[in-house]
Amino acid sequence: VAVVSYCVQSHRYNIVENFGCSGSPWMDVYAILGLHGSPVLLGAISFVYGAIAIYNFIAQRRRFQVVLQQNSSLNTSRFVRLIGVAGVNIVISLLFAIRETVLTAHSVYPTVSWDYIHYDFDLVFTYDSFFLLGDPQAWVELNLSRWLPCVASFIYFAFFGMHEDMLSYYTYVWARLSQALLRTKERIFGQPL
């Protein structure tokens, strides 16, 4: 993807006030296939595997209980969390990849030569925030590209960082840190707190 993005990059980058740097691809057919094709393909593969996993879990629930009894490291809540992540991944990855591709496909430029696309390559465009107020779609796109990784991180943390085992581990770590801090204060001030 990095090689494709360089091949279709029309200039260095764009700087948008209050958002930061953004890419500057020349959106021709190669850019859409190279930059947006892989997320759609990976999202479709993820969709198929996630749907198969959910179907098999529902269809073979009784056999799964036997497997859980034989394997002590795997329990129902862990497996349900994995199935939940597969379901969320189905919704988020494929839908947003298709959405991005469809929105980008509306503004396809003609394919031209390498020299034309990379002419004045060191150019950096700057945009004011007021530019975004006039184009709500550009504002939504920039915000989605900025906040979707954060939302995905919170979703994955909610699935894997908020279950019983992790909550008990957090309690253990907090108790150890509290003891270490109290010992440090006792050494510094010379009396127990």
C-alpha positions in Angstrom: 0.0 0.0 0.0 2.9 2.4 0.7 4.4 1.8 -2.7 1.0 2.3 -4.4 0.4 5.5 -2.3 3.7 6.9 -3.5 2.9 6.1 -7.1 -0.4 8.0 -7.0 0.8 10.8 -4.7 0.3 14.1 -6.5 2.3 16.2 -4.0 3.9 15.8 -0.6 0.9 16.3 1.6 -1.9 18.7 2.7 -2.0 20.5 6.0 -5.5 21.2 7.3 -5.8 23.6 10.2 -6.8 21.9 13.5 -6.5 18.5 11.9 -2.9 18.1 10.8 -1.4 16.4 7.8 -3.4 14.4 5.2 -2.4 12.5 2.1 -2.7 13.8 -1.4 -3.4 11.0 -3.8 -4.3 11.5 -7.4 -7.5 9.6 -7.3 -7.5 7.6 -10.6 -8.4 4.0 -11.0 -5.1 2.7 -9.7 -5.4 4.8 -6.6 -8.9 3.4 -5.9 -7.8 -0.2 -6.5 -4.5 0.1 -4.6 -5.5 2.3 -1.7 -9.2 1.3 -1.2 -9.1 -2.2 -2.7 -7.1 -3.8 0.1 -9.3 -2.6 3.0 -12.4 -3.9 1.1 -10.7 -7.2 0.3 -9.5 -7.7 3.9 -13.0 -6.6 5.2 -14.7 -9.1 2.9 -12.3 -11.9 4.1 -12.9 -10.8 7.7 -16.7 -10.8 7.0 -16.6 -14.4 5.7 -14.5 -15.8 8.5 -16.4 -13.9 11.2 -19.7 -15.1 9.8 -18.5 -18.7 9.6 -17.2 -18.5 13.2 -20.5 -17.0 14.5 -22.6 -19.6 12.5 -20.4 -22.5 13.8 -20.7 -21.2 17.4 -24.5 -21.0 17.2 -24.9 -24.3 15.3 -22.5 -26.4 17.4 -23.1 -25.0 20.8 -23.4 -28.4 22.5 -20.1 -29.7 21.1 -18.5 -26.4 22.1 -19.4 -27.1 25.7 -17.6 -30.4 25.6 -14.5 -28.8 24.2 -14.6 -26.1 27.0 -14.8 -28.8 29.6 -11.7 -30.5 28.2 -9.6 -27.3 27.8 -9.1 -25.4 31.0 -7.5 -22.3 29.4 -10.6 -21.6 27.3 -14.0 -20.6 28.8 -17.3 -19.5 27.5 -16.8 -15.8 28.2 -13.5 -15.7 26.3 -15.0 -17.4 23.3 -18.1 -15.1 23.4 -15.7 -12.1 23.5 -13.9 -13.4 20.4 -17.2 -14.0 18.6 -18.3 -10.4 19.6 -15.1 -9.0 18.2 -15.7 -10.9 15.0 -19.2 -9.4 14.8 -18.0 -5.9 15.4 -15.2 -6.4 13.0 -17.7 -7.5 10.3 -19.8 -4.3 10.8 -17.0 -1.8 11.1 -14.3 -3.0 8.7 -16.3 -3.9 5.7 -18.9 -1.2 5.9 -16.5 1.6 6.3 -14.2 0.3 3.6 -17.0 0.1 1.2 -18.3 3.6 2.2 -14.8 5.1 1.6 -14.5 3.4 -1.8 -17.9 4.5 -2.9 -17.4 8.1 -1.8 -14.0 8.2 -3.4 -15.2 6.6 -6.7 -17.4 9.6 -7.3 -14.4 11.8 -8.0 -12.2 9.7 -10.2 -9.6 11.6 -12.2 -8.3 10.3 -15.6 -5.1 8.3 -15.5 -2.2 10.3 -16.9 1.6 10.0 -17.0 4.0 9.7 -14.0 5.5 13.1 -14.9 2.1 14.8 -14.8 1.1 13.4 -11.5 4.5 14.1 -9.8 5.0 17.5 -11.3 6.0 20.0 -8.6 6.1 17.1 -6.1 7.5 19.2 -3.1 4.3 21.3 -3.0 2.4 21.4 0.3 -1.1 22.7 0.3 -2.6 24.3 3.4 -6.3 24.6 4.2 -8.1 26.7 6.8 -10.7 25.2 9.1 -13.2 27.5 7.4 -12.7 25.4 4.2 -14.2 22.4 6.1 -17.3 24.3 7.2 -18.2 24.9 3.6 -17.8 21.2 2.8 -19.5 19.0 5.4 -18.4 15.8 3.7 -14.7 16.8 3.9 -15.2 17.6 7.6 -16.8 14.2 8.2 -14.1 12.3 6.3 -11.3 14.0 8.2 -13.0 13.4 11.5 -13.7 9.7 10.7 -10.1 9.2 9.6 -8.9 10.7 12.9 -11.4 9.1 15.3 -12.1 5.6 13.9 -8.8 4.1 15.2 -9.6 5.5 18.7 -13.1 4.1 18.6 -11.7 0.7 17.5 -9.2 0.8 20.3 -12.0 1.4 22.9 -14.1 -1.4 21.4 -11.2 -3.9 21.6 -10.4 -2.8 25.1 -14.0 -3.2 26.1 -14.0 -6.7 24.8 -10.6 -7.8 26.2 -9.7 -5.4 29.0 -13.0 -5.3 31.0 -13.6 -9.0 31.8 -13.3 -10.6 35.2 -9.7 -11.9 34.9 -8.4 -8.4 33.8 -10.5 -6.6 36.5 -9.0 -8.8 39.2 -5.5 -8.2 37.7 -6.1 -4.5 37.8 -7.1 -4.7 41.4 -3.9 -6.7 42.1 -1.7 -4.2 40.3 -3.4 -1.3 42.1 -2.8 -3.0 45.5 0.9 -3.5 44.7 1.3 0.1 43.6 -0.4 1.4 46.7 1.8 -0.7 48.9 5.0 0.5 47.1 3.9 4.1 47.3 3.1 3.9 51.0 6.5 2.2 51.7 8.2 5.0 49.8 6.3 7.7 51.9 7.3 5.9 55.1 10.9 5.9 54.1 10.8 9.6 53.1 8.8 10.9 56.1 10.0 8.3 58.7 6.7 7.4 60.1 3.8 5.1 59.0 0.8 6.7 57.4 
